[in-house]
Amino acid sequence: MKHILVMGAGKIGQMMAMMLAESGDYRVTVADCDPVGLAGLPLHSAIEPLELDVNDAVALKAALRGKYAVLSALPFALTTAVARAAVKVGVHYLDLTEDVACTRVVRDLARGAATALVPQCGLAPGFISVCAHDLAGRFDRLQDVKMRVGALPKYPANAMKYALTWSTEGLINEYLNPCEAVVNGALKEVPPLAELEQFSLDGVDYEAFNTSGGLGTLCETLEGKVKNLNYRTVRYPGHRDILKLLLQDLRLGERPELVKDIFETALPFASEDVVLVFVSVTGEKQGRFVQDVFARKYYRREIGGQNWSAIQVTTAAGICGMLDMLAEGQLPQAGFVKQEDADFGTFINNRFGRYYAA
């Protein structure tokens, strides 16, 4: 049985702990500085709480000793401290961050590391890159790779048609930062909230627009091989215009802490949510111009006798699946590991990855 440290006792950290504990192959310590969050952990014999401040370097290293891996479910601004400590102690490191700057720090730390550093392991970035890379690999020549992901309330009840489903800091971060894309064969940065598009799936109308971080390292991997590659977040129609008003026109994007306070005060947490994943790849196969598509919707489900939201399940399944593959020797065991280093077939047949096959 491998002993895992999960940093962060929030909604995603709780789901990660339960998935791993329920497997029977992992013992999980969940660390957080908030005793209230720790008190909300699932009751399971393989889960134990630990009150810990990530900024306490001595306590953090002590918590890491003897662990197989650490999984960070902390806000992006805190996760690099965990990565640094993991490298020093010699523990495998995985995270969920969408922040491009944090991932660059992790890449630098991975140079010469004796253990694996695997960032961006959730839904987007995360599974979306595993899926898109697999579809792209089936083509003789690539034209366009389009990746669309949305975590949405099943029953929207406000003008934004939105509810909080994951980290507020991460949400705001992806709305504010430049976005990577491949445009006409060249790697570029494009502005967030731009390139609005409308589409329908299963009779429901959606919109999608640029947000930061969802591509992970896929732009780098496919640069020179694809003409156009982009990632856009999916929302219900009208959401983007409200964000543009708040963050750009009223310049509240310059005051992210105020935006966080407004969102967490005004937007409810969605207990009934839906996660939409849509990947479209076009190009040539055996001389024909064709399109391959992966499209799924995921809803809340019961695990370990408790109900969990769709975003909790899909995000935790991504990082737990990558941990399992690392433990089975199905990923590089040292250095910087990209999401697209994971074989899609192996991932989707993994006991955690199977949640994406449903």
PyMOL commands that set and color helices and strands:
alter all, ss='L'
color gray80, all
select helices_A, chain A and resi 11-23+35-39+57-64+76-89+100-110+127-136+168-176+218-222+239-249+252-254+256-266+310-327+339-341+344-348+353-356
alter helices_A, ss='H'
color red, helices_A
select strands_A, chain A and resi 2-7+26-32+47-51+69-72+92-95+116-118+141-153+179-183+186-190+197-201+204-210+228-235+273-285+288-299+301-303+306-308+335-336
alter strands_A, ss='S'
color yellow, strands_A
deselect
rebuild
show_as cartoon
